Amino acid sequence: MTIATRQEVLGLYRTIFRLARKWQAASGQMEDTIKEKQYILNEARTLFQKNKNLTDIDLIKQCIDECTARIEIGLHYQIPYPRPIHLPPMSLTPLRGRGLQIQEKLRKHSKPVYLKSHDEVF
């Protein structure tokens, strides 16, 4: 990891923790705010810990892009959780055969950048 990349990653980490400290739930209730702040901190710690040993520059860049996208989406929509993706109509196939394999491959490739690591955590 280059020095510039390391500084960018550490800057994102600090940004997330500052965001969590100032976070207010859209509902305005204190319990929701506490839950959402805790979610932001746990998610950041988990993902940064999981990816701390990455050495491939392209993978690091993908993680940085995902982090930036999730921050922007969270601030815009006022929700800390990743936005769900919706399947287009008539996209479900029977649970057998090549159709299912092709459909799973298409879903995997069409996954937005902000959800790349979400399924891996849970």
C-alpha positions as CSV (number, residue, x, y, z in Angstrom):
1,M,0.0,0.0,0.0
2,T,1.4,3.4,-1.0
3,I,1.6,6.2,1.5
4,A,-1.1,8.2,-0.4
5,T,-3.4,5.2,-0.3
6,R,-2.8,4.6,3.4
7,Q,-3.6,8.3,4.1
8,E,-6.8,8.1,2.1
9,V,-7.9,4.9,3.9
10,L,-7.1,6.4,7.4
11,G,-8.9,9.6,6.3
12,L,-12.0,7.6,5.4
13,Y,-11.8,5.8,8.8
14,R,-11.7,9.1,10.7
15,T,-14.5,10.5,8.5
16,I,-16.7,7.5,9.4
17,F,-16.0,7.9,13.1
18,R,-16.7,11.7,13.0
19,L,-19.9,10.9,11.1
20,A,-21.0,8.4,13.7
21,R,-20.3,10.9,16.5
22,K,-22.6,13.5,14.8
23,W,-25.2,11.1,13.5
24,Q,-28.9,11.8,14.1
25,A,-31.6,9.3,13.2
26,A,-34.2,10.5,10.7
27,S,-36.9,9.5,13.2
28,G,-35.5,11.8,15.8
29,Q,-35.8,9.2,18.6
30,M,-32.8,8.7,20.8
31,E,-33.0,4.9,20.8
32,D,-32.9,4.9,17.0
33,T,-29.9,7.3,17.0
34,I,-28.0,5.1,19.4
35,K,-28.7,2.0,17.3
36,E,-27.7,3.6,14.1
37,K,-24.5,5.1,15.6
38,Q,-23.6,1.7,16.9
39,Y,-24.3,0.1,13.5
40,I,-22.0,2.6,11.8
41,L,-19.2,2.0,14.2
42,N,-19.5,-1.8,14.2
43,E,-19.8,-1.9,10.4
44,A,-16.7,0.3,9.9
45,R,-14.6,-1.7,12.4
46,T,-15.6,-5.0,10.9
47,L,-14.9,-4.1,7.3
48,F,-11.7,-2.2,8.0
49,Q,-10.4,-5.1,10.1
50,K,-11.4,-7.6,7.4
51,N,-9.6,-5.6,4.7
52,K,-6.5,-4.5,6.6
53,N,-4.2,-7.1,5.0
54,L,-5.1,-6.3,1.4
55,T,-2.1,-5.6,-0.8
56,D,-3.7,-5.5,-4.3
57,I,-4.0,-1.9,-5.3
58,D,-7.2,-2.6,-7.4
59,L,-8.9,-4.3,-4.5
60,I,-8.0,-1.5,-2.2
61,K,-9.4,1.1,-4.7
62,Q,-12.6,-0.9,-4.9
63,C,-12.9,-0.8,-1.1
64,I,-12.2,2.9,-1.0
65,D,-14.9,3.5,-3.7
66,E,-17.4,1.4,-1.8
67,C,-16.7,3.3,1.4
68,T,-17.1,6.6,-0.2
69,A,-20.3,5.5,-1.9
70,R,-21.8,4.3,1.4
71,I,-20.9,7.5,3.2
72,E,-22.5,9.6,0.4
73,I,-25.6,7.4,0.3
74,G,-25.9,7.4,4.1
75,L,-25.7,11.2,4.2
76,H,-28.1,11.7,1.3
77,Y,-30.8,9.3,2.4
78,Q,-30.2,9.7,6.2
79,I,-30.0,6.0,6.7
80,P,-26.7,4.2,7.7
81,Y,-27.8,0.9,6.3
82,P,-27.1,-0.1,2.7
83,R,-29.9,0.5,0.3
84,P,-31.4,-2.7,-1.0
85,I,-31.3,-3.6,-4.7
86,H,-34.5,-4.5,-6.4
87,L,-34.8,-7.3,-9.0
88,P,-36.4,-6.4,-12.3
89,P,-39.8,-8.0,-12.9
90,M,-39.9,-11.5,-14.3
91,S,-36.3,-12.1,-13.3
92,L,-36.8,-15.0,-11.0
93,T,-36.2,-18.4,-12.6
94,P,-37.0,-21.9,-11.4
95,L,-34.6,-23.3,-8.8
96,R,-33.0,-25.7,-11.3
97,G,-31.0,-25.8,-14.5
98,R,-28.8,-23.4,-16.3
99,G,-31.3,-20.6,-16.1
100,L,-30.6,-20.3,-12.4
101,Q,-26.9,-20.2,-12.8
102,I,-27.1,-17.6,-15.5
103,Q,-29.4,-15.5,-13.3
104,E,-27.1,-15.7,-10.3
105,K,-24.2,-14.6,-12.4
106,L,-26.1,-11.6,-13.8
107,R,-27.2,-10.6,-10.2
108,K,-23.6,-10.9,-9.0
109,H,-22.3,-8.7,-11.8
110,S,-25.1,-6.1,-11.4
111,K,-24.5,-5.6,-7.7
112,P,-23.9,-1.9,-6.9
113,V,-20.5,-0.8,-5.6
114,Y,-21.9,0.1,-2.2
115,L,-23.1,-3.5,-1.6
116,K,-20.0,-5.4,-2.6
117,S,-18.9,-6.4,0.9
118,H,-22.3,-6.3,2.6
119,D,-23.2,-10.0,2.1
120,E,-19.7,-11.0,3.2
121,V,-20.1,-9.5,6.7
122,F,-23.3,-11.2,7.7
